Amino acid sequence: MSRATIQKCLFGLAALAAPGARLMFGAEAEHGLPQSAVELGRPLGFPITNSMVVTWIVAVGLIIFARMATRDMKHVPGGAQNLLEWLVGGLYSFLEGIIGPHLVKRTFWFFATIFIFILSANWLGLIPGVGTIGWGHQTPEGFKIDQPLFRGANADLNLTFAMALIFFALWIVWAFQEVGPGGVVHELFGAKGDSTGPMKLVMAIIFAAAGCLEIVSILFRPVSLSFRLYGNVFAGETMLETMSTMVPGFGWLLPIPFYFLELLVGLVQAMVFMLLTAVFTLLICQHEEESPSAAHETET
């Protein structure tokens, strides 16, 4: 990864972190959606939040759909089986064209799962009732929800950060399986290209310094992945809530155009998360091709 790319990542992370800092330390008089998930109960000391409820609903719904689609497999698919085969086959072909046929066999289960889950959670969060059903109080402008029963799953930083950490752990495992510990070290710090004489030493020092920056970039990836998804989903829900309360009496009408926008945003964010994780995996797992000079020496 070049220095310019690393700088862009750091600047992008700073831009993402700035709004989050304002959310955490901003004025208490600011109105809008709760910035963190609301705890609904604590059975046996285990906290249950409204975002966890939506997460479970999405997971159970996907499991039921998969069971229904694969319960009676037919040579000519129809209905749920047709939709599932189209989705899985399309994702497989798409990822195969990006990370290659070898790597997609090892990693497809994760990338497909994370895309389908994020997309389903984003779209489920747009159903009327999510964020608008719960406990609150009466105000002159109407009933104000203080503790919603449901909250968009990806509007909770805990979930997005957990998914990013799971990917980070799998990224390490896949890297060691594909290129081994020595290959990982060489990919991060090893000099690339054909250099001889003093230039070879200079290039080794440069690539070693670039490897240190690359490690910093790698450590920031879970943070950037989680904040990117959380920030976009939370901003969308905040926009819909603002539109619904902007003009009294028209709260049912103003958000309608923005619902179509959020449908697109939900798809884009699921695709971005999947693509970024896939590309990060490809960068560390790809085998360095043999240089032309080395190949010529082997032939001679």
N, C-alpha and C positions, 0 to 999 in steps of 0.2 A: 504494500500500500504506500502510495507516495505521500510526501509531507503535506502537499496541498489538500489531499483527500482527508488526512488526519485533522488538519486545521478546520476543514469544513465540518467534520464530525463534531469537533469540540465546540465550534461556534454554534452549530445546530443544537447541541446539548444545552449550551448556555441559554439559547433562545427558548428552548422548551422548559428549562428550569426556572426562568424568570417568572412566567405566569404562575408556576406552581408555588414559588416563594410568596408571591402576592396572595395566593389563595390561603397559604398556611398562616401568614403573619399579617394579613390585611385587617382592615377595620372590622370590628364585630357587628357593626350596624349594617353591613352589606347583606342584601337580601338575595335569595335564589335557592337553588338546590343545596342540600347539605353536602359539604365537601368530603365527608367520609361516610361510609356505610353506617346505618343505624342498627344498633344491637336490638334484636327482637326478644331474645331470651337467653338464658344460660343454663340449659339442662345438664346436670352432673358437672357443672363448672365449665362446660364447653360453650363458648359464645356463638350464637347464631345471628347473623346479620341479614338484612334484606337483600343484599347482593348475593349472598350464599344461597338463599332460597331460589333466586332466578337461575343461578348456576346449576343447581340440582334439577330444576325444571328442564333446562336445556339438555343436560346430560341424559336424563330419563327419556325425554322426547326423542333424542337421537338414537338411543338404544332401542326403543320401541319401533321407531321407523326402520332401523336396520334389520331388526328381527322380522318385521312384516315383509320387507322387501326381499329377504333371503329365505323365507319360510318355505316357499314353494317355487323353486327356481325353474324357469322354463327356457327352452331354446329360443323362442320368440318372446322376448321380455315385453311386459306391459305394465302400466301403472307405476307403482312404487319401485319395482325392480328395474324398469326402464330408466326412471329418474336416477336411481342409485348407480346403475352401470354407466349412464352418461356422465354423471358427476365424477365418479372415480376414474373412469377411462380418460375423460378430458384432463383431469388433474395429472394423471400419470404421464400422458403424452406431453403435456405442457412442461412438467418438471424434467422429463427425460431430455427435452431439447435444451434445457438450461444447465443441468448438472451432469448429464450423461447417463447412459443405460446402466453402468456399473454402480454408480453411487445412488441412483434412484431406487434400486432394489433394496438397498440397506436402509435408506432414510425415508422412503415414501410414506410409511405408516405414520410417522410423526408429522410431516408437512401436511398431508391430507387431513389428518385429524385436527390439527391446529387451525387450518383454514376453515373447515366445516364448523368447528365449534365457535370460533370467533364470529363468523358470518351469522350463524344461528343466534348467538347471544346478542349481537348488534341489532338484528332485525326484531328479535323478541322484545327488546327494550323499547321499541317504537309502538308496541301494541297499547292502545288506550287502557289505562289502569295502572301501568307501570309508572310509579312516581306520583300518581294522582289518587291512589287509594291508601288510606292509612288513618293515623290519628293526628288531630290538629285542634284548631280553635277558630271561633267565629270572629271575623273582622268586619268593619264597615264596607270593605270592598268585596266581601264574600268569605267563604270558608278557606282557611289557610292550613295546608298540610305541613305539619312539623316532623312527623315520623312516618314516612311512606312505608307501606308493607312490602313493596317491591321496588328494586333499584336495578338499573342496567348492570349486568355482570361486569362488563369491561369498564364501567364508570367507577370501579373500585380498584385503586392502585395495588391492593394486596393481590388480586387475581392476576393482573397483567405482569406484576413483578415476579409472581410465582411461575407463570408460563415462561418468562424470560430466563429465570434461573434453571428451570428444567431443560430448556434448550442449551444453556451454557454447559450443563453437566453432560448432556448428550454430545455436544460439540467436542468436548474433550475426549469422550470415549471413541467417537467416530474417527477423530484425528489420530489417536494412538492405534486404532485398528487398521487404518489405511496406510499410514506412513511410518508409524512407530515413534517412540520418543526422540530418537535421533533425527528422524525426518521433520518432526515438529520444530526442533531446535534449529535445524538447517533452514527450514522455511522462514523462521523468524529472524535469524541472525546470519545465515550463510550468505556469502557473496554470490551474486548471479552474474552470468556472462563469462566471457573468456578474457581474462586479464593476465598479463605477465609482467615480471619485473617489479619495480617500485609501485606501479599502478595497482597491482594486485593487493599490496598491503594497504594502500589508500582506500581501495574499494571495500576491503574487509572492515576497516574502521568505520566507514560510512554506513555500511549495511548493519554493523553491530549497533551503531547509534540509532539507526532507523528501526531496528528490532526492539529497542527499549521503548520507543514511541508506539510501536505496534502493540506491545504488551499493555500500555496505558489505554490504547484504543479498544483492545479486547476486553479489558476490565470494565470499561464504560458501556459496552454493548448491552448488557442486561438493563442498565439504567435508561439508556436511550430507547430501547425497544419498549420497555414498560411505560415510560412517560409519553412516548409518541401515541401509543394506542389509547392510554388512559386520557390524555389531554384532548384528543379529537372526539372521543365518545362523550366525555363529560361536557365539553364545549357544545356539542350538538344537543344534548339533553337540556343544558342551560338555555340555549337559544329557543328551543321549543317551549320551555317553561316561561320564558320572557314574552314570547309571542302570544301565549295563551292568556297572559295577565296584562298585556299592554293596553288593550281597549276593552273596558267592561262591556259585557254583553256580546262580544264577538270573539271570545276566547276559543270557540269551537271552529272558527273560520280562518283566522290569521295563520295558525300553524300548518294548515293543509299543504301549501306549496313547499314548506320546509321539510315536510315528511318525505316527499319525493327526493329532496336533496340528501336527507339522512339515509335513505335507502342506498343511494349511490355511495355515500361516505362509508357506510357500513361494509359494502362490498370492497371498496378501495382499501380500507384499513386492514381487512382480512387478507387481501392480496399482498399488501405491502409487508405485513408481518411475515407471511409465508415466504415471500421472495427474499427478504433480507436474511432470514435464517438460512435459506437454501444457498444463497450466494456466500454467506460467511462460511458455511460448511464446505462449499466448493473451493474457496480460496485456500483453505488449510489442507484439504484432502487431495487436491489435484497433484498428480505426479509430474515432476519437472521433466520436460521432454529433453532428449539427448541432443546436444548441440551439433551443428553440422560438422564442425572440425573434429569432435570426438567420434562421430559416426564414421568420418573418413579415415581416422586413425585405426578404428576397429576393422574396417574393411581391408586396409593395407596390412 
